[in-house]
């Protein structure tokens, strides 16, 4: 099951489900919106992800999994991705992770919602 992203006026909440909780050792992350700098899609995420079980690949493999805390290209990141074509990236500051890479049901919609919430928060400050 994909990550669930919920946003209110001051926080972004990430909830993981199923075996992803075991693989990542996390069920939920709550981040203040002031630490979220934005979200985006990377159509080439499959080329530079830390894929477990499949190695580094240029193919979108259904059995490739990237899960948990890791250092990727010198950055502290949190990944929960099975299908890279449904992954989004959320950039952070002043957090344990510099970036979250999460598989979600509707990537375009979630990216738009995160960016709108960040813009609204910044405008209110």
Secondary structure, DSSP 8 states (H G I E B T S, - for coil): ---EEEE-SSEEEEE--THHHHHHT-SEEEEEGGGEEEEE--TTHHHHS--BTT-S-SS--TT-BEEEEEEETTEEEEEEES-GGGEEEEEESSSS-SEEEEE-S-HHHHHHHHHHHHHHHHHH-
